[in-house]
């Protein structure tokens, strides 16, 4: 599995670091989901999340991650995600 990024591939350290994290996420026994800030779109989901959610990688990538939650919780999830992004600035 690979993660599509807008990263400059001429920086070998960045590519190696990205490869390391991709492999670490793939081996995790926890569900891991990487989401594009602002769009809420999934850019990566590890195999454990595929197993737990019942979605395959092709179905998850590009999906608005809020749709993985029941509709009653989606607004709260979106607000929590947004506040996390603002906290990191």
Buried (B, 14 or more C-beta within 10 A) or exposed (E): EEBEEEEEEEEEEEBEEBEEBBEEBEEEEEBBBBBEEEEBBBBBBBBBBBEEBEBEBEEBBEBEBBEBEEEEEBEEBBEEBEEEEEEEE
